[in-house]
Amino acid sequence: MQSMTIGKLARATGVGVETVRFYQRRGLLETPPRDGGIRRYDSEDVRRLRFIRQAQAAGFTLGEIRELLELDASDDRARARQMASERVAALDSKIAELRQARDALQRLAKECANSSMGPCPILTSFDR
């Protein structure tokens, strides 16, 4: 891929220019030197930015993404597997928490539908 401006990099990866700059400030993405007053990015920057976005979508923090990027360079599969397993466990915990919240809300909605006396059970549950 030919060199591109920050705007083209942002469009190529589906993020905003400020997002690119944010990742640069956080040290996740290199800030290339200016070439004739313009910074030029290449296919490796596209790959790295996509990596960051996919890792974020999987729920990794920016600190964890930094470590994943370092692991990508060193090919430390054991640590990458460990981090993935930890993320899966955290997601499983969050899913369980969300299921409990959904079940409680469904129960409250049913109680609200079955009773027209007194305050709404949904609204009173939020006062507790």
C-alpha positions, -999 to 999 in steps of 0.1 A, spaced: 0 0 0 13 34 -9 20 61 17 -10 80 30 -19 110 51 -35 106 85 -69 113 70 -65 84 46 -52 62 73 -83 70 94 -107 64 66 -89 31 57 -94 18 92 -128 33 100 -117 56 128 -114 94 132 -82 114 129 -84 122 166 -85 85 174 -53 80 154 -37 108 173 -50 94 206 -33 60 199 -1 79 190 -2 98 223 -7 65 242 23 50 224 3 23 206 9 37 171 41 54 159 40 90 148 61 91 116 84 120 109 72 147 86 80 143 49 77 177 32 55 189 61 32 159 59 33 127 80 31 96 58 16 63 70 18 28 53 3 -6 53 20 -16 86 2 14 102 -31 2 88 -24 -33 101 -15 -21 135 -45 2 138 -68 -26 128 -51 -48 154 -58 -22 181 -94 -18 171 -100 -56 170 -84 -60 204 -105 -32 218 -136 -48 204 -126 -81 222 -126 -61 254 -89 -56 260 -77 -25 277 -52 -2 261 -25 -14 285 -33 -50 275 -33 -40 239 2 -26 243 13 -59 257 -4 -78 229 14 -56 204 47 -65 221 37 -102 220 29 -99 183 65 -87 178 80 -115 199 56 -143 190 50 -152 227 21 -175 221 19 -188 257 13 -153 271 -11 -144 243 -31 -176 251 -31 -167 288 -43 -131 281 -71 -145 258 -81 -170 285 -83 -142 311 -104 -121 288 -127 -150 281 -132 -155 319 -139 -118 323 -164 -119 295 -181 -149 310 -184 -131 343 -199 -100 326 -223 -122 306 -235 -138 339 -239 -104 354 -259 -91 324 -281 -123 324 -289 -116 361 -298 -80 353 -320 -91 324 -338 -117 345 -345 -93 373 -358 -67 348 -380 -93 331 -394 -103 365 -401 -67 374 -418 -60 341 -440 -91 346 -449 -79 382 -457 -44 368 -480 -59 341 -498 -81 365 -506 -54 391 -522 -21 388 -522 -14 426 -496 6 443 -464 20 429 -448 4 398 -424 -24 409 -399 -13 383 -396 22 396 -396 12 433 -368 -13 426 -345 16 416 -351 34 449 -336 5 469 
